[in-house]
Amino acid sequence: MSIRAVVWDVDDTLFDYSTADREGMRAHLVAEGLMEGYGTPEQAITRWREVTDAQWARFSAGETTFQGQRRDRVRVFLGEELSDAEADAWFERYLRHYEAAWAVFPDVVPVLDALAAGYRHGVLSNSSLTVQDRKLRVLGLHGRFESILCAAELGVSKPEAAAFLAACEALSLPAHEVAYVGDHPEIDGRGAAEAGLLSVWIDREGGAVTASAPRGGHRIGTLSELPALLGADTRFGAPDTFG
């Protein structure tokens, strides 16, 4: 069965979120006069990442709202009891520095160009539509996607099968005719495979592969490998290329 569409993750797949977050937070902490409270800039940024991951997990589990996890990231990071307005203002100041560092990975536009004629395209993100719609417009990618779905509006997030199936439904295609490309081996890779999509993990960092990765999942180091993989589409009976 051939693949007819590709659904994409956004952050750290199309958009270099990690670099933008790191450079944005570095600039923000300097502007706020907070850098001296940490031994090194790397320690400050590591702490911000830890807080972000913990609060995002709460949002993914339905324990807080999208805006709530933003506010709690600020409160936990600063160790202060801030009002909603104060937390929102602090986060908005951070966003200005973060957005100044936005960029797509250099392999993104070439692969989207290469796949434009042969495949339809959509987005499935664990963020909010307000955030990702604007981001894709600023980055000049918005018009390349037929559908853009996000967890905040869907009410379900990756790796739940319902999130991936909603992305397929938005394209009016069955799961086995859709590929999903994302940067996280569990949230994206395992989730997509278990939902019945062709699962492609973009491992830009060359990280370790878990022994329990699902059969049929494919691991690539750059998006330039994707066109050949989609053309081959040897999921059924093929060896597990995660491991």
C-alpha positions in Angstrom: 0.0 0.0 0.0 1.5 3.3 -1.0 1.8 6.4 1.1 -0.3 9.3 -0.1 0.3 11.9 2.6 2.9 13.0 5.2 1.9 14.5 8.6 4.6 16.4 10.3 5.5 17.3 13.9 6.7 20.9 14.2 9.1 21.6 17.0 12.6 20.1 16.5 11.3 18.4 13.3 10.6 21.3 11.0 11.4 24.2 13.4 14.7 24.3 15.4 12.9 24.7 18.7 15.8 23.7 20.9 18.2 26.4 19.5 15.5 29.1 19.6 14.5 28.2 23.2 18.2 28.1 24.3 19.2 31.4 22.7 15.9 33.1 23.6 16.1 32.2 27.2 19.7 33.2 27.4 18.9 36.7 26.1 15.8 36.9 28.3 17.7 36.0 31.5 20.3 38.6 30.7 17.6 41.3 30.1 15.8 40.3 33.3 19.1 40.4 35.3 18.6 36.8 36.4 21.7 35.1 34.9 23.8 35.8 38.0 21.6 33.5 40.0 23.0 30.5 38.2 26.6 29.2 38.0 26.6 29.3 34.2 24.2 30.1 31.4 24.0 26.4 30.6 22.8 25.6 34.2 20.1 28.2 33.9 18.9 27.0 30.5 19.0 23.3 31.7 16.8 24.3 34.6 14.3 26.0 32.3 14.2 22.9 30.1 13.6 20.7 33.1 10.7 22.9 34.3 9.3 23.1 30.8 9.4 19.3 30.3 7.7 18.7 33.7 4.9 21.2 33.1 4.4 20.1 29.5 3.9 16.5 30.8 1.1 17.9 33.1 -0.6 19.6 30.2 -0.3 16.4 28.0 -1.9 14.4 30.9 -4.8 16.9 31.0 -3.8 18.2 34.5 -3.6 21.9 33.4 -4.4 24.1 30.4 -2.0 25.3 27.8 -1.9 28.8 29.4 -1.7 27.2 32.8 1.4 25.2 32.0 3.1 28.4 30.7 2.3 30.2 34.0 3.5 27.4 36.1 6.7 27.2 34.1 7.4 30.7 35.1 6.4 30.3 38.8 8.4 27.1 39.3 11.5 28.4 37.4 11.5 31.7 39.5 10.4 30.0 42.7 7.9 32.8 43.2 4.1 33.0 43.8 3.2 35.2 40.9 -0.3 36.3 39.8 -1.6 35.1 36.5 -1.0 38.6 35.0 2.6 38.7 36.3 3.4 35.2 35.0 1.9 36.0 31.6 3.9 39.3 31.4 7.2 37.4 32.2 6.4 34.8 29.6 5.5 37.4 27.0 8.9 39.1 27.5 10.6 35.7 27.1 8.7 35.1 23.9 10.0 38.2 22.2 13.6 36.9 22.6 12.6 33.3 21.7 10.8 34.4 18.5 13.8 36.5 17.4 15.7 33.2 17.2 13.2 31.3 15.1 14.5 29.3 12.1 13.7 26.2 10.2 16.3 23.4 9.8 18.2 23.7 6.5 16.9 20.4 5.2 13.2 21.3 5.6 12.4 23.4 2.5 14.4 21.2 0.1 12.5 18.1 1.2 9.1 19.8 1.2 9.9 20.9 -2.4 10.9 17.4 -3.3 7.7 15.9 -1.9 5.3 18.6 -3.0 4.1 17.0 -6.2 3.7 13.4 -4.9 2.3 13.8 -1.4 -0.3 15.7 0.5 0.9 17.3 3.8 -0.5 18.0 7.2 0.7 18.9 10.7 0.0 17.3 14.1 1.6 19.0 17.1 1.3 18.7 20.9 1.1 22.5 21.1 -1.8 24.9 20.5 -3.1 26.0 17.1 -2.7 29.6 18.0 1.0 29.1 18.6 1.8 26.7 15.7 -0.4 28.5 13.1 1.4 31.8 13.7 4.8 30.0 13.8 4.3 28.3 10.5 3.2 31.6 8.9 6.3 33.5 10.2 8.6 30.7 9.0 7.0 30.8 5.5 5.7 27.2 5.7 2.0 27.6 6.5 0.8 27.3 2.9 2.4 23.9 2.4 0.0 22.1 4.7 -3.7 21.2 4.1 -4.4 20.7 7.7 -2.9 21.8 11.0 -4.1 20.0 14.2 -2.9 20.7 17.7 -3.4 18.9 21.0 -4.8 22.0 22.9 -7.8 22.1 20.5 -8.1 18.4 19.8 -8.4 17.5 23.5 -6.0 14.6 22.9 -2.2 14.5 22.5 0.5 12.3 21.1 1.3 9.5 21.7 -2.5 8.6 21.9 -3.7 6.9 18.8 -6.7 9.2 18.6 -4.4 12.2 17.9 -2.7 10.5 14.9 -6.0 9.2 13.6 -7.5 12.7 13.8 -4.7 13.9 11.5 -5.5 11.1 9.1 -9.2 11.9 9.2 -8.4 15.6 8.5 -6.9 14.4 5.2 -9.7 11.9 4.6 -7.1 9.1 4.4 -6.7 5.8 6.2 -3.8 5.5 8.6 -1.9 3.0 6.4 -1.7 5.6 3.6 -0.1 8.3 5.9 3.4 8.7 7.2 4.2 10.6 10.3 7.6 12.4 10.8 8.6 13.5 14.3 11.7 13.9 16.5 10.7 12.0 19.6 11.1 8.2 19.5 8.3 7.5 21.9 5.8 10.3 21.5 6.1 10.5 17.8 7.8 7.2 16.7 6.0 4.7 18.8 2.7 6.6 18.9 2.5 6.8 15.1 3.5 3.2 14.6 0.9 1.9 17.1 -1.8 4.0 15.4 -1.1 2.3 12.1 0.8 5.1 10.3 4.2 4.7 8.6 6.4 6.0 11.5 9.5 8.0 10.7 11.7 9.2 13.5 14.1 12.1 12.6 17.0 11.6 15.0 19.1 14.7 14.3 21.2 14.2 17.4 22.1 10.6 16.7 20.7 9.5 20.0 20.5 6.0 21.4 17.7 3.7 20.2 15.5 1.9 22.7 15.4 -1.9 22.4 11.6 -1.9 22.6 11.0 0.4 19.6 8.1 -0.9 17.5 8.4 -2.9 14.3 7.9 -0.9 11.2 9.4 2.3 12.6 12.1 4.0 10.5 14.9 6.1 11.8 16.6 8.8 9.7 19.3 11.3 10.5 18.3 14.0 8.0 15.1 14.8 6.1 17.0 14.3 2.9 16.6 10.5 3.5 12.8 10.8 3.5 11.8 10.8 -0.2 13.6 7.5 -0.8 12.1 6.0 2.3 8.5 7.0 1.3 9.1 5.6 -2.2 10.2 2.3 -0.8 7.6 2.0 2.0 8.6 -1.5 3.0 6.7 -1.5 6.3 5.0 -4.9 6.0 7.5 -7.6 6.7 10.4 -5.2 6.8 13.1 -5.2 9.5 12.7 -2.7 12.3 14.9 0.3 11.3 14.7 1.9 14.7 17.1 -0.6 16.1 
